[in-house]
Amino acid sequence: MTKDLIKTLIAEYQQYVTGVKLIPRQVEFMDGQNYVLVGLRHAGKSYLMYQRIAELLSQGHQQDEVLYFNFEDDRIDSLDITDLELIKTCYEEMYDHRPLFFLDEIQLVKGWEKFARRLADQKYHVYITGSNAKMLSSEIATTLGGRYMVQEVFPYSFSEYLKAHDIDLTQKNAEFKHRKQIVRLADEYFRKGGLPETALMPNSRQWLSSLFSKIFFGDLVARHGIRNDFALKVLIRKLAESVKQPLSYSRMASIVSSTGKKMSTDAAIDYIRYMDESWLLLPFENYVGKLQDKEMNRKYYFIDNGLLALFLLDPATSLLENIVAVNLRRKYGDECYFFNTPKAEVDFYIPEESLAIQVAYSIADRDTRKREADALLALSDYQDVRNLLIITKDEEEILEENGKVIYVIPLWKWMKGL
């Protein structure tokens, strides 16, 4: 890569990133910290970087201080760590400022972590994005040596999705004025998911299918040298069909093998890890499981409802539990579990909030209502759980059982409060 091209790109990127129209995300950066932004392809990592650039400019920094570089630019050939130093040199030949580094999809450059550590050691402010969760591996964490904060970037929350449609819930009387539209958009968000590029698409299925192909062939098959791609595809479909059920690795291998493509338990373990690393899946552990069971028998949700819906013919109940899982993980991180013992089975348990949640599309049926309520009551007898919820698609009421209160809340209202 020539110096002339690098300098052209630096100037071009400065013009672009400081002029992007933004929908502010619910992420707060701490001044003086360096960040690694990680997450699924197209989850909005680059735009979150643009948001941070806008914040710094509003604080008095100048456009010329911004050294943004997009390593996915098709004008750039394969790079190595020497090219990263050349980019820094080219900037220093153009400007007298100390640059603010914004390095987009830097995982494409072999050895990037050594360069990132050196920048941090030299007290530069650095922001990095990457779609590969190997950026969080123990080796790289050791190399970065605690010099960077890791910020996971999820698809839009519901309030962010509403902002994309010009509805700001923080404004006075916003819910009253836009109630019908909010309910309609909640159903759209429920079915299409929250990837930013799909928010204003009338029909996003083709785009989502193309995105999944990129994840499948790029982040999974090519990156990990998978030869049995048919078995991997079958496994993904079976995971989609089973989002509400715990699955063991041996069970996954058996299901795939029954289709005629043999898969070992070791291969299932590897494939699940690859999907976790690509941010396609969100694993949930059983809170009360033994150590081995926590790892070997987990629930797996998809990072976005739009991607999950690609694999399901009748998706409503699965999408409901999946979108609850995604929103819980966004808010509470890894402190989200399911709870499964012979005495109590509950969909979600967040111990730090003393919160237990059951998910049911409808509880109009008497048996369904009793089953969901009894599960929460059983857990509350077993654990100190004070907040009991049943999240439904559209229904709302308050149940009082055995001196305890269970709040039944529609999905849109629950998501609005996050």
N, C-alpha and C positions, 0 to 999 in steps of 0.2 A: 504494500500500500504506500503510495507516494505522499510526500509532504503536501503537495498542492491539493490532492484529493482530501486529505485530512483537514486542512485549513478551510477548504470549501465547505465540508460537512459541518465543522464546528460553527461557522458563521450561519449556515443554513438552519442548523438545529436551533441556534439561539433565537432566530426569528420565529421559528415554528412553535417552540415550547412556551414562549412568553405570550403567544396569541391564541392559545387553545381555549375554547369555551368549556368551562368546567361545571360539573355538578358536584359540589363539595361532598366528600365522603366523611363518615363518622370515625375519623382517625385523627388523633392528636399527636403531633411530633414534639419531642422535647428539644429545646435549643441546646446546641453544643454536643449533641449525640450523633453518632453515625448509625446508619440503618441498612439492613438487608431486607428488602420487600420480597416475600415469596408467596407463591400460590399458583393456581391453575392458569393455563393459557387463557388470555382474554378476560381474566377476572377484574382487571382494572389497575394492575400494578403501575403501568406507565402513566396513566392519568393521575394516580395518586402521587407519583413523582412530579408531574406537572403542577399538581395542587401545592406541593411543598415549595416548588420554585416560585409560584405566585405569592405564597406566604412570605418567603424571604425577600422578594422584591418589595412587598408592602412594608417590610420592616426597614427598608432603606438600602438594600443591596442593589447593584446595578446589573443590567442585562449582560454586560460584557464579563461579569464575574461567573456567569453560568457556563460550565463545561459539561454539556450533555452529549452523550454519544450512544447511538442505537446500534448494537452489534448484530441485529437482524436485518439491517439495511442491505438490500440486494446488490448494492454497489461495492460492498466490502467482501474481499476474499477471506479465506480462512486465516485466522490471526493467532499469534502466540504472545507471550508476555513481553517480548521486545517491542511489539507494536503498541502495547499499552503505554510504555515509556515514551514512544515516539509521539503518541497523541498528546501527552503532557508537554513534551518539548515544543510541539507545534503551537499549542496554546500560549506557552511562555514567549514564543517569538511574535505572537500576534498582540498580546496585551501585557500590561504591567501589573495587572491584578493578581492576587492570590486566588486561584479558581475554587469554585464550589463544584465538586464532582458529582455528576449524575450519570451512572453507567448502567444502561438498560440492556437486560438479557446478557449479562457479562459471563454467565456460565458457559457460553459458546467459546470462550477463550481459555485454552489450556493454561493452567498455572495462575489464573486470575487472583486466587486468594492470597498469594504472596505479594502481589502488587497492592491489593486492598489493605493488607496489614501494614505495608510500608507507608502508604498514604496516611493511615491512622496514626502510625508512630510519628510521622512528621506533622501531625496536628492539622491536617486538612479536614474539611467537612465533606463527608462522602455518603452518597445514597446509591444503593445497588439494587437492581431487580433481577429475579431469576425464576424460571418455571420448574426447575429441577430440585426436588427436595434433598438431593445429595448435597446441596449447599449447606444443609444442616447436619451432615454426617459428623461423627466424632472427630475424624481427621481434620476436617475444615474448621470445626469449632475450636479445635486445639490451635490450628494455624492462626485464626483470627484472634484467639487469645482474649476473648471478652471485650474486644474493642468495638464491636457492633451490637446494636439491639436488633432482634429479629421481629419483624412485623408481618404476621400472616394477613394476606389480602383475600377476602371472600367475595363472592358475587354480591350484588346489591342487597342490603337489608330492605325491608318493605318501605320504611320511611324514605330511603334513598331512591327506591323505585318510584315512589310518589313524587319526589322532587324532580325526577326525570320527566314527569308529566305535569310539572308546574304546580304541584300541591305541596305546600310547606306546612307540616303539622305544628310547627312552633308558632305560627301566626295565630292571632286571636280569632276564635270562632271558625278555624279552618275545618274542623271535623263537621260542624253543623252545616257550613256552606257547601261542603263537597261530599257529604255522606254517601250519596248514591254512587258517585264516581269512585270514591274510595273502596266501596264494596265491590264494584265492578272490576277495578284494577287489582284488588286482592285475589279475585278469581283468576285473572289473567296471570298474575305473578305466580300463583299456585300451579298453573299448568305450564307456563313458558319458562319458569325459573327467573333468576335475577342476574344473569350475565349482562353487563352494561350494554353491549352492542345489540342485544335482543329487545331492550326495553321499548323501543319505538318501532319495532318491526311488526307489521300486520301478521305475517306468517314466518316464524323463525325456525321451523322444523328443518328446512334444507340447510340453513346456516349451521344449526346445531349438529346435524349429521356430518357436515364437512369438518367441523371442529373435532368431533369424536374421531373421525378418520385420522386427523393430524395427531391426536393424542395416541391413538392405537398404533399407527404405523411409525410415528416419530418418537414419542416418549416411551413407548413400550417395546414394540417389536424391534425397531432398528437400534435403539439405544442399548438394549440388553441382549441383542443377538438371539431373539427367540425364534426357534425353528418351527415349533408347533403352534403357529398362530391361530389355527382353527380351534384348538383346545382352549386357548386364551379367550377367544371370542365367545365360545360356549360358556366358559366360566363367568365372564362378565354378564352374559344374559341371565345365568342362573342366580348370580348375586342380585341382579335387578329384580328378579321374581321373588327374592327371599329377603327383602330389606327389613321385614318386620320380625325375622326369626334369627336366633343365634345359629351360627354355622361353624363346624369344626373343619380343620384342614383336611382330615381324612374323609369327611363327608363330601366336601367339595370335590376331592379327587375321585371319589366313587361316582358322583353325579356326572362328571365330565366323562369318565371312562365308560359309563353306561351308554354314551352316544356313539361309541365305536372308536374314539380317539383316546388312547391310554394316557393317563396322567398319574404320576406318583404324588404321594403326600408332600415330598420335598419340593416338587415342581409347584404344587399349589401354594406352599409357603412362599416360594420365590415370587410367583406371579402376584400374590396379594401385596407383598412388599413393594413390588414395582408400581402397582396401581396406587398404593399409598404415597409413594415418592412422587408420582406424577400429579398428586392432588385430586385424583378422580374419586377416591373413596375416603370416607371418614369412619374409622373403626371406633366402636364403643365397647367397653369392657363391662362384665358383670361385677358390680360393686362388692358382692359377697363371695365371689368365686375364689377358689384357691389360686395361688400364684400361677401354676401351670394352666389352669382353666381360664384365667383372665386372658392369657395370651393365645390359647388354642381354641377357644370357643367364644367368638365375639359376634356382635352384630355389625353389619357393614351398610352404611348409607352413602348415597352419591352426593357430591359436592353441590350439585345443582339439579333442581327438579326437571328442567328442560332436557338435560342429558338422560336422566332416569326414564323419562317418558318415551324416549326413542325405543325402548325395549319392551314396553308393556302395552297390551291390548286393552285392558280394563284397569287404568292406573289410579283411579281416584283414592282408594284407601291407602295404597302404598305412597302416593305423592303426599298425602296428608301427614303421615308419620315421618316421611323423609324431610319435609320442609320444617317440621318442628325440630328434628335432629340438627339440621343445618343452622337454624337460628340459635339453638342452645349452644352449639359448639362455638359460634361466632361470639356469643356473649360470655360464656363461662370457660372457654378453652377446654383443656383436657379434664376438667373437673365435672364432667357429665358421664353418667353411667346408666345402664339398665339394672334392674334388681330382680334376681331370679333365684328363689329358694322354694322348697316344697311348701312353705307357709305363705309366700307372697310372690307374685309376679307382676312387676310394674314396668311400663315402657321406659320411663326416664326418671332418674333420681339425681338431684343436685344437693349433696349433703351440706355444702357451705351455706346454701340458702334455705335449708330445711324444707325442700320442695320436692314433691312427687307429682308426676304427670302421667295420666293415661290419655291415649289418643283414640278417638272413635269417630267415624264419619257422622254417625247419628246415634243418639241414645233414645230415640222414640220408641223402640221396641223394649218392652219391660225386661226381658231376659238380658238384653245387652246392657241396659241401665244398671241392673243389679250386678252383673259381672264386673263392669268397670268400677263401680262404687265399692264393691266388696274387695277388689284388689287393693285399692288405696287404703281402705280401712284396715285390712290385714297388715299392710306395711306400717301404718301408723301405730299399730299395736306392737310391732316388732322393732321399730326405730322411732326416734324422736323427730317426727315429721309434722310440722304445723301447717304447712301450705299444701293443700290438696287441690289439684286441678284436673278437669277433664276437658281436653280441647277437641271441639267438634268442627265440622265444616261451617255450619250456620246457626246452631242452636245455642241458647243461653238460658240459664236458670241457676238457682242455688238449691243444693240438696243438703238436708240435715239428717245425719244418720248416727245413732249411738252417741249423741252429744258432740259430734264433729261436723264441720261444715266443709262441703265440697263445692267448689265453684265450677260451673259448666260455662265455658266461654267460647265464642266462635273464633275461628282462626284469625280473621282479619283484625278483630279487636285485640287479641293477644299479641299479634305481630306489631300492631300499632304502638303498643306500650313498651316495646323493646328498645 
